[in-house]
């Protein structure tokens, strides 16, 4: 049932016990609750927030509307972990309802300073005419985990030339000064990013707009994130309003990055290359990064999209977060790899090795929550001038699903969560190096108006797949992170089969699969 505006903008305390009990019962009966991904107890989860390493642990918050699956009164919900695999539930981190966040504590970031974790976020407010007035606010967490909101916003006005779509501060420190980038929309309804400076995290000065080579690239840039790796500057952001171009920009909204020289903090100029999407799947948005104690940059995203209906919307809950991933920079592009700590979830193991021609179902690999590593040992053969066959190469393909490819198969791949007429299919075309994820038969449909396949052309022949399957999602890492496909799927609980296939030839397959549990 559609919620009214008044229902959506209530605090938890304003809901009755019967309403909350009914919501919990709906969630409990959902067949698509995840086994090992972060998901809300009830209601809607969206952007990851405040991601930071503090006091020996990773702290992570997410946007949460507890009373339904609409975008209503948002809280920050708090988790922490030492290994980014096993997360401790810390409860509500930031509750809205004060003057500066009367209609929700929206997205923001965290930074450690002088032994405390500072959490800068957008306070959402609406006046009597329902006109938005955003404030940039601050809350501080002490060593005991107690979070206190400051009474006054740290940025109380939208700068001249921008609309009230002004949100999602991401903070970092350079030298003696703090900086933050904020997603913005110009008055001509084009997307941009603004930059602020501060000496103490309390008084912020508007420095200006970030100068990029993308002056008209969508109508709003959400969730900006700037950091530096290997002497280069990296800017993540989510442009809304891009039109599809071939395989690119197929989702309702996009999430991606540019890399280049470090941001000039005096002129606010960022010299960069082309915009790259972070993920080639159906459901990835609003990512946020942090640096761990070893300096490695970790990214985590929302496994969902705004303004899209999902099958769990009528079951009392919606969305989850992606698995955390390590970022690496190679030739101007970001590679993503699952964090090593996830291996702690590995349970019972099944293995297979052999030649594959046609289709082969793998009964020992059946399941609904697992990590799969397949290696196709690809052996291309050529005919020499004397007519003899010689081996051209032997290329290892691995992944967490690890797949190897061999022989002269024109295409090969894998079908996940098969059963009856259901399957989620990943197919690699060897001639074009095109990898395609097809969820047209994955179960309950999602956003079919935006298409049922996603593809990308790999720079190198497919050599590695690493696949994580959960009850209602797949995350596919390709060629050590060259490409990632993240997608929600909603199959029948009985659809748990796995099929490997090769067309017009043979591949040698080595596969290992580990069960995962809560």
HELIX and SHEET records of a PDB file:
HELIX    1   1 UNK A    5  UNK A    8  1                                   4    
HELIX    2   2 UNK A   12  UNK A   14  5                                   3    
HELIX    3   3 UNK A   17  UNK A   28  1                                  12    
HELIX    4   4 UNK A   99  UNK A  101  5                                   3    
HELIX    5   5 UNK A  311  UNK A  315  5                                   5    
HELIX    6   6 UNK A  340  UNK A  345  5                                   6    
HELIX    7   7 UNK A  363  UNK A  365  5                                   3    
HELIX    8   8 UNK A  448  UNK A  450  5                                   3    
SHEET    1   A 5 UNK A  88  UNK A  94  0                                        
SHEET    2   A 5 UNK A  75  UNK A  81 -1                                        
SHEET    3   A 5 UNK A  57  UNK A  65 -1                                        
SHEET    4   A 5 UNK A  43  UNK A  54 -1                                        
SHEET    5   A 5 UNK A 317  UNK A 318  1                                        
SHEET    1   B 4 UNK A 105  UNK A 113  0                                        
SHEET    2   B 4 UNK A 116  UNK A 123 -1                                        
SHEET    3   B 4 UNK A 135  UNK A 141 -1                                        
SHEET    4   B 4 UNK A 147  UNK A 149 -1                                        
SHEET    1   C 4 UNK A 162  UNK A 174  0                                        
SHEET    2   C 4 UNK A 177  UNK A 186 -1                                        
SHEET    3   C 4 UNK A 191  UNK A 198 -1                                        
SHEET    4   C 4 UNK A 204  UNK A 209 -1                                        
SHEET    1   D 4 UNK A 220  UNK A 229  0                                        
SHEET    2   D 4 UNK A 232  UNK A 240 -1                                        
SHEET    3   D 4 UNK A 256  UNK A 260 -1                                        
SHEET    4   D 4 UNK A 276  UNK A 277 -1                                        
SHEET    1   E 3 UNK A 285  UNK A 291  0                                        
SHEET    2   E 3 UNK A 297  UNK A 303 -1                                        
SHEET    3   E 3 UNK A 320  UNK A 321 -1                                        
SHEET    1   F 4 UNK A 285  UNK A 291  0                                        
SHEET    2   F 4 UNK A 297  UNK A 303 -1                                        
SHEET    3   F 4 UNK A 325  UNK A 330 -1                                        
SHEET    4   F 4 UNK A 333  UNK A 338 -1                                        
SHEET    1   G 4 UNK A 349  UNK A 361  0                                        
SHEET    2   G 4 UNK A 497  UNK A 515 -1                                        
SHEET    3   G 4 UNK A 370  UNK A 383 -1                                        
SHEET    4   G 4 UNK A 389  UNK A 395 -1                                        
SHEET    1   H 6 UNK A 349  UNK A 361  0                                        
SHEET    2   H 6 UNK A 497  UNK A 515 -1                                        
SHEET    3   H 6 UNK A 411  UNK A 419 -1                                        
SHEET    4   H 6 UNK A 422  UNK A 429 -1                                        
SHEET    5   H 6 UNK A 434  UNK A 438 -1                                        
SHEET    6   H 6 UNK A 453  UNK A 457 -1                                        
SHEET    1   I 6 UNK A 349  UNK A 361  0                                        
SHEET    2   I 6 UNK A 497  UNK A 515 -1                                        
SHEET    3   I 6 UNK A 370  UNK A 383 -1                                        
SHEET    4   I 6 UNK A 465  UNK A 470 -1                                        
SHEET    5   I 6 UNK A 473  UNK A 478 -1                                        
SHEET    6   I 6 UNK A 483  UNK A 488 -1                                        
END                                                                             
